[in-house]
Amino acid sequence: MTQYDLFQADAFTAEVFKGNPAAVMPLEAWLPDETLQAIAIENNLAETAYVIRRGEGRYDLRWFTPGAEVDLCGHATLATAHILCTELGEQHEEITFSTRSGDLIVSRDGGKYVMNFPAYLNREEAIDQIDLIEQATGVRPLEVWSDAFLLAVLPDAQTVRSLTPDIFRIQQIRHHAHDGCLLVTAPGDEGFDFVSRFFAPGVGIPEDPVTGSAHCMTAPYWGEKLGKTELSAFQASPRGGKVQCTVQGDRVILRGQAVTYLRGRISF
């Protein structure tokens, strides 16, 4: 029986029990994909991140939901950087993660982490999905766009905050590469530029509490609408989380905090 260290951190928050929890598991070599997926299922969190050190300030990083490996995950990247810096002795101010979405750079800025991610800019109208989204959410979207995610623009922040969608109907939505996932957004309230929520039953997550990668689509969208490059966002899930976004051409800079919740060991 082999033992492995396992950490859990809440990302995009400075308080435990808020933001988005992610498990972080450091490895020396990749385990079989079936094992990585089984651990993610056992953890039953939105994401489990697996990280391998490859050199000075450089790591390989992969992310698994309970349902699948994913191409990009913001909150688990933030959680991983936090665990490396606070628990595993990483001293570099800048960390480079090699991932399925290319190199992702995370730097430290005081008590926050700054993540340099690709922007999702190739939006296409998806008006054929409006009726399906209305059936799933009970609200008719003003606009629907397709890129990395299916993005539905709703009338106002309160509609987003109070939404009680039919998760089964969302899971039945089939559109390009993001089957069974839906990102909803609206102009912000309470001092935020925009609000959002993310439902991903297609990959085993009924609602993701705070989704960094979703802001790679919402930040450019609202940046164009509002004529801004610096935006303050709130993901209005029950746990909630704040994300500071900067749009820089084909990149989005995301800033957030994280806090460690769990330090443990697993064995199998």
GUVEX-42436 format. One record per residue (C-alpha): residue in three letters; residue number from 0; x, y, z. Coordinates in Angstrom, 1 decimal. Example, Ala and Ser with C-alpha at 12.3 -4.5 7.8 and 13.67 -1.06 7.14 Angstrom:
2
<rec r="ALA" k="0" east="12.3" north="-4.5" up="7.8"/>
<rec r="SER" k="1" east="13.7" north="-1.1" up="7.1"/>
This chain:
268
<rec r="MET" k="0" east="0.0" north="0.0" up="0.0"/>
<rec r="THR" k="1" east="1.4" north="3.4" up="-1.1"/>
<rec r="GLN" k="2" east="0.8" north="6.7" up="0.7"/>
<rec r="TYR" k="3" east="0.6" north="10.1" up="-0.9"/>
<rec r="ASP" k="4" east="0.3" north="13.6" up="0.5"/>
<rec r="LEU" k="5" east="-3.0" north="15.4" up="-0.2"/>
<rec r="PHE" k="6" east="-4.0" north="19.0" up="0.5"/>
<rec r="GLN" k="7" east="-7.2" north="20.9" up="0.1"/>
<rec r="ALA" k="8" east="-7.5" north="24.7" up="-0.3"/>
<rec r="ASP" k="9" east="-10.3" north="27.1" up="-0.8"/>
<rec r="ALA" k="10" east="-9.5" north="29.3" up="-3.8"/>
<rec r="PHE" k="11" east="-10.7" north="32.9" up="-4.7"/>
<rec r="THR" k="12" east="-11.3" north="33.6" up="-1.0"/>
<rec r="ALA" k="13" east="-9.4" north="34.4" up="2.2"/>
<rec r="GLU" k="14" east="-11.8" north="32.5" up="4.4"/>
<rec r="VAL" k="15" east="-12.3" north="28.8" up="4.7"/>
<rec r="PHE" k="16" east="-15.7" north="27.4" up="3.7"/>
<rec r="LYS" k="17" east="-16.0" north="30.0" up="1.0"/>
<rec r="GLY" k="18" east="-14.7" north="30.3" up="-2.6"/>
<rec r="ASN" k="19" east="-14.0" north="27.0" up="-4.5"/>
<rec r="PRO" k="20" east="-12.4" north="24.0" up="-2.8"/>
<rec r="ALA" k="21" east="-9.8" north="22.0" up="-4.7"/>
<rec r="ALA" k="22" east="-7.7" north="19.0" up="-3.8"/>
<rec r="VAL" k="23" east="-3.9" north="19.2" up="-4.6"/>
<rec r="MET" k="24" east="-1.9" north="16.1" up="-4.8"/>
<rec r="PRO" k="25" east="1.9" north="16.3" up="-5.5"/>
<rec r="LEU" k="26" east="3.4" north="13.4" up="-7.3"/>
<rec r="GLU" k="27" east="6.9" north="12.2" up="-8.4"/>
<rec r="ALA" k="28" east="5.5" north="10.5" up="-11.5"/>
<rec r="TRP" k="29" east="2.1" north="10.2" up="-13.2"/>
<rec r="LEU" k="30" east="-0.2" north="7.5" up="-11.9"/>
<rec r="PRO" k="31" east="-2.4" north="5.7" up="-14.4"/>
<rec r="ASP" k="32" east="-5.2" north="7.9" up="-15.7"/>
<rec r="GLU" k="33" east="-7.8" north="5.5" up="-14.2"/>
<rec r="THR" k="34" east="-6.2" north="6.0" up="-10.8"/>
<rec r="LEU" k="35" east="-6.1" north="9.8" up="-11.1"/>
<rec r="GLN" k="36" east="-9.8" north="9.7" up="-12.1"/>
<rec r="ALA" k="37" east="-10.7" north="7.4" up="-9.2"/>
<rec r="ILE" k="38" east="-9.0" north="9.7" up="-6.7"/>
<rec r="ALA" k="39" east="-11.0" north="12.6" up="-8.1"/>
<rec r="ILE" k="40" east="-14.2" north="10.7" up="-7.7"/>
<rec r="GLU" k="41" east="-13.2" north="9.8" up="-4.2"/>
<rec r="ASN" k="42" east="-12.4" north="13.4" up="-3.3"/>
<rec r="ASN" k="43" east="-15.8" north="14.4" up="-4.8"/>
<rec r="LEU" k="44" east="-14.7" north="18.1" up="-5.3"/>
<rec r="ALA" k="45" east="-15.1" north="20.2" up="-8.4"/>
<rec r="GLU" k="46" east="-11.4" north="19.6" up="-9.1"/>
<rec r="THR" k="47" east="-8.5" north="17.5" up="-8.0"/>
<rec r="ALA" k="48" east="-5.1" north="18.9" up="-9.2"/>
<rec r="TYR" k="49" east="-2.1" north="16.7" up="-9.7"/>
<rec r="VAL" k="50" east="1.3" north="18.4" up="-9.9"/>
<rec r="ILE" k="51" east="4.9" north="17.2" up="-10.6"/>
<rec r="ARG" k="52" east="8.0" north="19.3" up="-10.2"/>
<rec r="ARG" k="53" east="10.1" north="19.4" up="-13.4"/>
<rec r="GLY" k="54" east="12.6" north="22.1" up="-12.5"/>
<rec r="GLU" k="55" east="13.2" north="25.4" up="-10.8"/>
<rec r="GLY" k="56" east="9.8" north="27.1" up="-10.6"/>
<rec r="ARG" k="57" east="8.4" north="24.7" up="-13.2"/>
<rec r="TYR" k="58" east="5.8" north="22.0" up="-12.9"/>
<rec r="ASP" k="59" east="3.5" north="19.8" up="-14.8"/>
<rec r="LEU" k="60" east="-0.2" north="20.2" up="-13.9"/>
<rec r="ARG" k="61" east="-3.4" north="18.2" up="-14.6"/>
<rec r="TRP" k="62" east="-6.9" north="18.7" up="-13.4"/>
<rec r="PHE" k="63" east="-9.7" north="16.1" up="-13.0"/>
<rec r="THR" k="64" east="-13.3" north="16.6" up="-12.0"/>
<rec r="PRO" k="65" east="-15.3" north="13.6" up="-10.7"/>
<rec r="GLY" k="66" east="-16.4" north="13.1" up="-14.3"/>
<rec r="ALA" k="67" east="-13.4" north="13.8" up="-16.6"/>
<rec r="GLU" k="68" east="-10.0" north="15.4" up="-17.1"/>
<rec r="VAL" k="69" east="-10.4" north="19.0" up="-18.2"/>
<rec r="ASP" k="70" east="-8.3" north="21.4" up="-20.4"/>
<rec r="LEU" k="71" east="-8.2" north="24.4" up="-18.0"/>
<rec r="CYS" k="72" east="-9.1" north="25.0" up="-14.4"/>
<rec r="GLY" k="73" east="-8.4" north="28.4" up="-12.7"/>
<rec r="HIS" k="74" east="-9.3" north="27.7" up="-9.1"/>
<rec r="ALA" k="75" east="-7.3" north="24.5" up="-8.9"/>
<rec r="THR" k="76" east="-4.3" north="26.2" up="-10.5"/>
<rec r="LEU" k="77" east="-4.6" north="29.0" up="-7.8"/>
<rec r="ALA" k="78" east="-5.0" north="26.3" up="-5.1"/>
<rec r="THR" k="79" east="-1.9" north="24.4" up="-6.4"/>
<rec r="ALA" k="80" east="0.2" north="27.6" up="-6.5"/>
<rec r="HIS" k="81" east="-0.9" north="28.4" up="-2.9"/>
<rec r="ILE" k="82" east="0.0" north="24.9" up="-1.7"/>
<rec r="LEU" k="83" east="3.4" north="24.9" up="-3.4"/>
<rec r="CYS" k="84" east="4.2" north="28.2" up="-1.8"/>
<rec r="THR" k="85" east="2.8" north="27.8" up="1.6"/>
<rec r="GLU" k="86" east="3.2" north="24.0" up="2.3"/>
<rec r="LEU" k="87" east="5.9" north="22.7" up="-0.1"/>
<rec r="GLY" k="88" east="8.6" north="25.3" up="0.1"/>
<rec r="GLU" k="89" east="8.4" north="26.8" up="-3.4"/>
<rec r="GLN" k="90" east="10.5" north="30.1" up="-3.2"/>
<rec r="HIS" k="91" east="10.2" north="31.4" up="-6.8"/>
<rec r="GLU" k="92" east="8.0" north="34.5" up="-7.2"/>
<rec r="GLU" k="93" east="6.8" north="33.1" up="-10.5"/>
<rec r="ILE" k="94" east="5.7" north="29.6" up="-11.2"/>
<rec r="THR" k="95" east="5.2" north="28.1" up="-14.7"/>
<rec r="PHE" k="96" east="2.7" north="25.2" up="-15.1"/>
<rec r="SER" k="97" east="2.9" north="23.0" up="-18.2"/>
<rec r="THR" k="98" east="-0.8" north="22.0" up="-19.0"/>
<rec r="ARG" k="99" east="-3.1" north="20.9" up="-21.7"/>
<rec r="SER" k="100" east="-3.7" north="24.6" up="-22.3"/>
<rec r="GLY" k="101" east="-0.1" north="25.4" up="-22.7"/>
<rec r="ASP" k="102" east="2.2" north="27.1" up="-20.2"/>
<rec r="LEU" k="103" east="0.3" north="29.0" up="-17.4"/>
<rec r="ILE" k="104" east="2.2" north="31.4" up="-15.3"/>
<rec r="VAL" k="105" east="1.3" north="32.2" up="-11.7"/>
<rec r="SER" k="106" east="3.1" north="34.9" up="-9.7"/>
<rec r="ARG" k="107" east="2.8" north="36.1" up="-6.2"/>
<rec r="ASP" k="108" east="1.7" north="39.7" up="-5.4"/>
<rec r="GLY" k="109" east="1.6" north="40.2" up="-1.7"/>
<rec r="GLY" k="110" east="-1.2" north="37.9" up="-0.3"/>
<rec r="LYS" k="111" east="-2.7" north="37.3" up="-3.8"/>
<rec r="TYR" k="112" east="-1.8" north="35.1" up="-6.7"/>
<rec r="VAL" k="113" east="-1.8" north="36.5" up="-10.3"/>
<rec r="MET" k="114" east="-2.6" north="34.0" up="-13.0"/>
<rec r="ASN" k="115" east="-1.9" north="34.5" up="-16.7"/>
<rec r="PHE" k="116" east="-4.5" north="32.6" up="-18.8"/>
<rec r="PRO" k="117" east="-5.6" north="32.4" up="-22.4"/>
<rec r="ALA" k="118" east="-8.6" north="34.6" up="-23.3"/>
<rec r="TYR" k="119" east="-11.6" north="33.0" up="-25.1"/>
<rec r="LEU" k="120" east="-12.2" north="35.4" up="-27.9"/>
<rec r="ASN" k="121" east="-13.7" north="33.2" up="-30.7"/>
<rec r="ARG" k="122" east="-17.3" north="33.7" up="-29.7"/>
<rec r="GLU" k="123" east="-20.0" north="32.6" up="-32.1"/>
<rec r="GLU" k="124" east="-23.7" north="33.3" up="-31.6"/>
<rec r="ALA" k="125" east="-25.6" north="30.2" up="-30.6"/>
<rec r="ILE" k="126" east="-29.2" north="31.4" up="-31.0"/>
<rec r="ASP" k="127" east="-30.3" north="27.8" up="-31.6"/>
<rec r="GLN" k="128" east="-29.7" north="27.1" up="-27.9"/>
<rec r="ILE" k="129" east="-31.9" north="29.9" up="-26.6"/>
<rec r="ASP" k="130" east="-35.0" north="27.8" up="-26.2"/>
<rec r="LEU" k="131" east="-33.1" north="24.9" up="-24.5"/>
<rec r="ILE" k="132" east="-31.5" north="27.3" up="-22.1"/>
<rec r="GLU" k="133" east="-34.9" north="28.9" up="-21.3"/>
<rec r="GLN" k="134" east="-36.3" north="25.5" up="-20.6"/>
<rec r="ALA" k="135" east="-33.4" north="24.6" up="-18.3"/>
<rec r="THR" k="136" east="-33.3" north="27.9" up="-16.4"/>
<rec r="GLY" k="137" east="-36.8" north="29.3" up="-16.6"/>
<rec r="VAL" k="138" east="-35.3" north="32.6" up="-18.0"/>
<rec r="ARG" k="139" east="-35.0" north="33.5" up="-21.6"/>
<rec r="PRO" k="140" east="-31.4" north="34.7" up="-22.3"/>
<rec r="LEU" k="141" east="-30.8" north="38.0" up="-24.0"/>
<rec r="GLU" k="142" east="-27.8" north="36.5" up="-25.9"/>
<rec r="VAL" k="143" east="-26.2" north="33.1" up="-26.2"/>
<rec r="TRP" k="144" east="-22.5" north="32.7" up="-27.2"/>
<rec r="SER" k="145" east="-20.4" north="29.6" up="-27.8"/>
<rec r="ASP" k="146" east="-16.6" north="29.3" up="-27.3"/>
<rec r="ALA" k="147" east="-14.9" north="27.2" up="-24.6"/>
<rec r="PHE" k="148" east="-18.3" north="27.3" up="-22.8"/>
<rec r="LEU" k="149" east="-21.9" north="28.0" up="-23.7"/>
<rec r="LEU" k="150" east="-22.5" north="31.5" up="-22.4"/>
<rec r="ALA" k="151" east="-26.0" north="32.8" up="-21.7"/>
<rec r="VAL" k="152" east="-26.4" north="36.6" up="-20.9"/>
<rec r="LEU" k="153" east="-29.3" north="37.2" up="-18.5"/>
<rec r="PRO" k="154" east="-31.2" north="40.4" up="-17.8"/>
<rec r="ASP" k="155" east="-29.7" north="41.4" up="-14.4"/>
<rec r="ALA" k="156" east="-27.6" north="40.3" up="-11.5"/>
<rec r="GLN" k="157" east="-30.6" north="39.4" up="-9.3"/>
<rec r="THR" k="158" east="-31.8" north="36.9" up="-11.9"/>
<rec r="VAL" k="159" east="-28.4" north="35.3" up="-11.9"/>
<rec r="ARG" k="160" east="-28.2" north="35.2" up="-8.1"/>
<rec r="SER" k="161" east="-31.7" north="33.7" up="-7.7"/>
<rec r="LEU" k="162" east="-31.5" north="31.2" up="-10.5"/>
<rec r="THR" k="163" east="-32.7" north="27.6" up="-9.7"/>
<rec r="PRO" k="164" east="-32.0" north="25.7" up="-12.9"/>
<rec r="ASP" k="165" east="-33.1" north="22.2" up="-13.8"/>
<rec r="ILE" k="166" east="-29.7" north="20.5" up="-13.7"/>
<rec r="PHE" k="167" east="-31.0" north="17.5" up="-15.6"/>
<rec r="ARG" k="168" east="-32.0" north="19.7" up="-18.5"/>
<rec r="ILE" k="169" east="-28.6" north="21.4" up="-18.5"/>
<rec r="GLN" k="170" east="-27.0" north="18.0" up="-18.7"/>
<rec r="GLN" k="171" east="-29.0" north="17.3" up="-21.8"/>
<rec r="ILE" k="172" east="-27.7" north="20.3" up="-23.6"/>
<rec r="ARG" k="173" east="-25.4" north="19.2" up="-26.4"/>
<rec r="HIS" k="174" east="-23.4" north="21.8" up="-28.2"/>
<rec r="HIS" k="175" east="-19.9" north="21.5" up="-29.5"/>
<rec r="ALA" k="176" east="-17.2" north="20.5" up="-26.9"/>
<rec r="HIS" k="177" east="-19.1" north="21.7" up="-23.8"/>
<rec r="ASP" k="178" east="-21.9" north="19.2" up="-23.5"/>
<rec r="GLY" k="179" east="-23.9" north="19.5" up="-20.3"/>
<rec r="CYS" k="180" east="-22.2" north="22.8" up="-19.2"/>
<rec r="LEU" k="181" east="-23.7" north="26.3" up="-19.0"/>
<rec r="LEU" k="182" east="-22.2" north="29.6" up="-17.9"/>
<rec r="VAL" k="183" east="-24.7" north="32.4" up="-17.1"/>
<rec r="THR" k="184" east="-23.8" north="36.1" up="-16.6"/>
<rec r="ALA" k="185" east="-25.3" north="39.5" up="-16.2"/>
<rec r="PRO" k="186" east="-24.2" north="43.1" up="-15.5"/>
<rec r="GLY" k="187" east="-23.0" north="43.4" up="-11.9"/>
<rec r="ASP" k="188" east="-24.4" north="44.8" up="-8.7"/>
<rec r="GLU" k="189" east="-22.9" north="45.6" up="-5.3"/>
<rec r="GLY" k="190" east="-19.9" north="47.3" up="-6.9"/>
<rec r="PHE" k="191" east="-19.0" north="44.4" up="-9.3"/>
<rec r="ASP" k="192" east="-18.7" north="44.9" up="-13.0"/>
<rec r="PHE" k="193" east="-20.4" north="41.5" up="-13.7"/>
<rec r="VAL" k="194" east="-21.7" north="38.5" up="-12.0"/>
<rec r="SER" k="195" east="-21.9" north="34.9" up="-13.1"/>
<rec r="ARG" k="196" east="-22.6" north="31.3" up="-12.2"/>
<rec r="PHE" k="197" east="-21.4" north="28.1" up="-13.8"/>
<rec r="PHE" k="198" east="-23.3" north="24.8" up="-14.0"/>
<rec r="ALA" k="199" east="-21.4" north="21.7" up="-15.3"/>
<rec r="PRO" k="200" east="-23.3" north="18.5" up="-14.7"/>
<rec r="GLY" k="201" east="-21.8" north="17.2" up="-17.9"/>
<rec r="VAL" k="202" east="-18.5" north="16.7" up="-16.1"/>
<rec r="GLY" k="203" east="-19.9" north="15.8" up="-12.7"/>
<rec r="ILE" k="204" east="-20.3" north="19.3" up="-11.2"/>
<rec r="PRO" k="205" east="-23.9" north="20.4" up="-10.7"/>
<rec r="GLU" k="206" east="-22.7" north="24.0" up="-9.9"/>
<rec r="ASP" k="207" east="-19.0" north="25.1" up="-9.7"/>
<rec r="PRO" k="208" east="-18.6" north="27.6" up="-6.8"/>
<rec r="VAL" k="209" east="-16.0" north="29.8" up="-8.5"/>
<rec r="THR" k="210" east="-14.7" north="29.1" up="-11.9"/>
<rec r="GLY" k="211" east="-11.4" north="30.8" up="-13.0"/>
<rec r="SER" k="212" east="-11.5" north="29.5" up="-16.6"/>
<rec r="ALA" k="213" east="-15.1" north="30.8" up="-17.1"/>
<rec r="HIS" k="214" east="-13.7" north="34.3" up="-16.5"/>
<rec r="CYS" k="215" east="-11.5" north="33.8" up="-19.5"/>
<rec r="MET" k="216" east="-14.7" north="34.1" up="-21.5"/>
<rec r="THR" k="217" east="-16.8" north="36.5" up="-19.3"/>
<rec r="ALA" k="218" east="-14.0" north="39.1" up="-18.8"/>
<rec r="PRO" k="219" east="-13.3" north="39.7" up="-22.5"/>
<rec r="TYR" k="220" east="-17.1" north="39.7" up="-23.1"/>
<rec r="TRP" k="221" east="-17.8" north="42.3" up="-20.5"/>
<rec r="GLY" k="222" east="-14.6" north="44.2" up="-21.2"/>
<rec r="GLU" k="223" east="-15.9" north="44.8" up="-24.7"/>
<rec r="LYS" k="224" east="-19.4" north="45.7" up="-23.5"/>
<rec r="LEU" k="225" east="-18.2" north="48.1" up="-20.8"/>
<rec r="GLY" k="226" east="-15.1" north="49.5" up="-22.6"/>
<rec r="LYS" k="227" east="-12.9" north="48.4" up="-19.7"/>
<rec r="THR" k="228" east="-9.8" north="46.3" up="-19.3"/>
<rec r="GLU" k="229" east="-9.9" north="46.1" up="-15.5"/>
<rec r="LEU" k="230" east="-13.0" north="44.3" up="-14.1"/>
<rec r="SER" k="231" east="-14.2" north="43.2" up="-10.8"/>
<rec r="ALA" k="232" east="-16.3" north="40.0" up="-10.9"/>
<rec r="PHE" k="233" east="-18.4" north="38.0" up="-8.5"/>
<rec r="GLN" k="234" east="-19.4" north="34.4" up="-9.0"/>
<rec r="ALA" k="235" east="-22.7" north="34.2" up="-7.2"/>
<rec r="SER" k="236" east="-22.8" north="30.6" up="-6.2"/>
<rec r="PRO" k="237" east="-23.9" north="29.7" up="-2.6"/>
<rec r="ARG" k="238" east="-20.2" north="29.8" up="-1.5"/>
<rec r="GLY" k="239" east="-19.4" north="32.8" up="-3.7"/>
<rec r="GLY" k="240" east="-16.1" north="34.2" up="-4.8"/>
<rec r="LYS" k="241" east="-14.4" north="37.4" up="-6.0"/>
<rec r="VAL" k="242" east="-12.2" north="37.5" up="-9.1"/>
<rec r="GLN" k="243" east="-10.2" north="40.5" up="-10.2"/>
<rec r="CYS" k="244" east="-9.7" north="40.4" up="-14.0"/>
<rec r="THR" k="245" east="-7.5" north="42.2" up="-16.5"/>
<rec r="VAL" k="246" east="-8.0" north="41.7" up="-20.2"/>
<rec r="GLN" k="247" east="-4.7" north="42.0" up="-22.1"/>
<rec r="GLY" k="248" east="-5.2" north="41.2" up="-25.8"/>
<rec r="ASP" k="249" east="-5.4" north="37.4" up="-26.1"/>
<rec r="ARG" k="250" east="-4.7" north="36.9" up="-22.4"/>
<rec r="VAL" k="251" east="-6.7" north="37.3" up="-19.2"/>
<rec r="ILE" k="252" east="-5.0" north="38.0" up="-15.9"/>
<rec r="LEU" k="253" east="-6.9" north="36.7" up="-12.9"/>
<rec r="ARG" k="254" east="-6.1" north="37.7" up="-9.3"/>
<rec r="GLY" k="255" east="-7.3" north="35.9" up="-6.2"/>
<rec r="GLN" k="256" east="-6.4" north="34.5" up="-2.8"/>
<rec r="ALA" k="257" east="-6.5" north="31.0" up="-1.3"/>
<rec r="VAL" k="258" east="-6.5" north="29.5" up="2.1"/>
<rec r="THR" k="259" east="-5.5" north="26.0" up="3.2"/>
<rec r="TYR" k="260" east="-8.2" north="23.8" up="4.7"/>
<rec r="LEU" k="261" east="-6.8" north="20.3" up="4.9"/>
<rec r="ARG" k="262" east="-3.4" north="18.6" up="5.1"/>
<rec r="GLY" k="263" east="-3.5" north="14.8" up="5.0"/>
<rec r="ARG" k="264" east="-2.3" north="11.5" up="3.5"/>
<rec r="ILE" k="265" east="-4.2" north="9.0" up="1.4"/>
<rec r="SER" k="266" east="-3.2" north="5.3" up="0.9"/>
<rec r="PHE" k="267" east="-4.3" north="2.7" up="-1.6"/>
